[in-house]
Amino acid sequence: MTVTPKYTAGELRSVSPFRYPGGKAFLSDFLAAKLALIKGRSKHYAEPFCGGAGAAVILLKSGLVDQLHLNDADIRVYSAWKAMLDEPARFVDRVHSVSVDMRTWQWASEVVNKSNLKSYDFDLGFATFFLNRTSRSGIIFRAGPIGGYNQTGNWKIDARFNRTALGERVHWLGSVRERITLTNEDGLTFLHRSLIRVPLAKTLFFVDPPYVQAGGRLYLNAMNEPKHIALSDILQNPKLRHWVLTYDDHPLIRSLYQAQNIENLGVTYSLQNKRKEREVLIQPVSG
Ligand SMILES: C[S@@+](CC[C@H](N)C(=O)[O-])C[C@H]1O[C@@H](n2cnc3c(N)ncnc32)[C@H](O)[C@@H]1O
């Protein structure tokens, strides 16, 4: 069976405050069906490479999971999530009061691209969110602002910055704070720790790591070949029973997961040229 996106990215961006290049919100129905196969109540759902966590927040909001475990190794992405979850009122205030113009974009770009911060910082989190909402295709690394540097394009910098809608999304996240655990670990460490940290029998892991062959620098890529191999060892540990993995269609991945179910996944990226990337969706044969 080939899994094809049922929704356009635009239709499903409406729950996560992020726009994410290659975001997987469109898989939420498919993941919901996977969750339904897990017996028992109070299901958990974990994303070791969460990015914008598009599918995760939809599943939480629709009541299909009780507990989310979100992890991202990028301190900028982590700070944005932590700022929204731990300081939602301050974040919402900022969403309503910030000037959505080139001056703030330059500030955010400076903070995000030049910061040496290694631990949580509210401004770093807000700047990451701001850049994500105001840059082309939601790319936070070195992408220009929507509308161009001179703001002469048809769409202007504030085209994706609907203060009311974004404020509501962040407010809602704050209201479900106790149902979300957030970590800033390497994805492999996160999975190793999950073996003892989460109830494995009722947890679905959705794993969406950076591509083996990255097409461009869309987000942090803290993976390399040995780590892709190590990830396949962890996922194929029989203790991890319920998982879904997406990857680029690469010979290394076909070989590492040859014992599992591999299907094609049609994804139209929300990048400007709408290029088609070949991606695969992998599930354990026993899953
Ligand atoms: C493909 S994106 C995930 C997109 C996400 N599924 C969505 O729908 O928005 C990959 C994410 O992994 C993060 N990342 C990169 N290397 C990592 C690592 N070694 N451990 C954990 N996270 C990592 C990046 O910061 C990025 O946010």
The ligand as an ORCA input file, in Angstrom:
! r2SCAN-3c Opt
* xyz 0 1
  C      12.815     16.269      9.252
  S      12.806     17.412     10.595
  C      11.374     16.873     11.476
  C      10.096     17.495     10.953
  C       8.875     17.123     11.770
  N       8.533     15.734     11.591
  C       7.652     17.973     11.410
  O       6.614     17.449     10.973
  O       7.744     19.198     11.581
  C      14.149     16.855     11.513
  C      14.411     17.535     12.864
  O      15.467     16.794     13.515
  C      16.282     17.696     14.247
  N      17.576     17.007     14.396
  C      18.617     16.950     13.544
  N      19.555     16.106     13.996
  C      19.105     15.600     15.173
  C      19.596     14.661     16.113
  N      20.777     14.046     15.957
  N      18.830     14.358     17.190
  C      17.618     14.956     17.374
  N      17.109     15.880     16.544
  C      17.841     16.184     15.437
  C      16.310     18.968     13.445
  O      16.538     20.075     14.291
  C      14.887     18.977     12.812
  O      14.022     19.768     13.588
*
